Every structure is written in structure tokens, then in C-alpha cells.
Amino acid sequence: MAAAFLQARFERLGVDAVVESAGLLDPDRGVAHGTVRALADHAIDVRPHRSRSLDAATVEAASLIVGLERAHVREVVVLSPATWPRAFTLKELVRRGEAIGHRRPGESLGAWLARAHAGRSHHDLVGSSISDDVVDPYGLSDEAYEETAAEIDNLVARLVALAWKESPFS
């Protein structure tokens, strides 16, 4: 959901960026029916999407890695420790981004992420936390998928407003 919302926002703003999605489960799986229905309500069609597994090359090439749970970020950092300064949960990055403020004119994404990363500790990734984790609605009701979609859409909108809305992707 997060990748779909991010891609849709980038397209609306004319941000030239590649958005990829990878996960911890088996590759080549279709999107859950609840996700398809919830995103259709936002005019986003994810039916053609197939899952793919995280790999070191993908995460190492990424300017930003966003997970929906601490467990996702832990896996990325274990896979490639050098990604730690640019790997966040969506909630964490929005929270930290709102604390440091919008990306400054001429400031690269990397510099903004470095400001957001300042003061983080690997201990921040231990366990799970409602303040950092988006609840996975897999196997739950359509209403749970809709609630998760609304939460992710809100978080992505806030992130894009902080890091891209006023400045070009760099």
C-alpha cells in the first residue's frame, strides 16, 4: 500500500523517482484482495503487482528505505548495515521529519535524511511499537484494510509534503 500511495503522489506532483516494493515473504505473490479493494477506493489499481523479496543490491541502491514495521527495518539493516541512516519505518520518518521540518531549498534528500537520522539508536528497532508500526491487516476484515489504507495514505501525504512537495527529488 505504501509504495502505491507514494508512487501515486509522486506522479501527481511530477516527482521523477523510482518507487519499488520488496518484502520478507515469498516472492511472486499477488496482492491481498483486501488491499486491492481498499486501494481501489483511492483510484489505485494494484492488481498487476507481484511481490518480490528484499535483496542487498536493491536496498543498497535505494536513496530511502521505508518499512511499515520495525521488523522490516531490522531486516534491511541486517541485510545491509550501511543503509541504517536511510532506513526508517514510515511512522518514524514522518515523526522525525515533522520534528526537524521540511526539506530546505537546495537540500538533498540525503542531507534531510541525515538530519532525521540524528540521534537514532539501533535500540530503537527492538521489538514492536504502536508508535512505529502500522498494523498489518492481512486476513482481517475489509474495514481493517480500509483503516490501514487511510493511515498509510495520511502518513505518505505528510512525508511527501515534508521531503518533496516544495523541492525537486534529488
Buried (B, 14 or more C-beta within 10 A) or exposed (E): BBBBBBBBBBEEBEBEBEBEBBBEEEEEEEBBEBBBEBBEEBEBEBEEBEBBEBEEEBBEEBEBBBBBBBBBBBBBBEBBEEBBBBBBBBBBBBBBBBEBEBBEEEBBBEEBBEBBBEEBEEEBBEEEBEEBBBBEBEEBEEEBBBBBBEBBBEBBBBBBBBBBBEBEBB
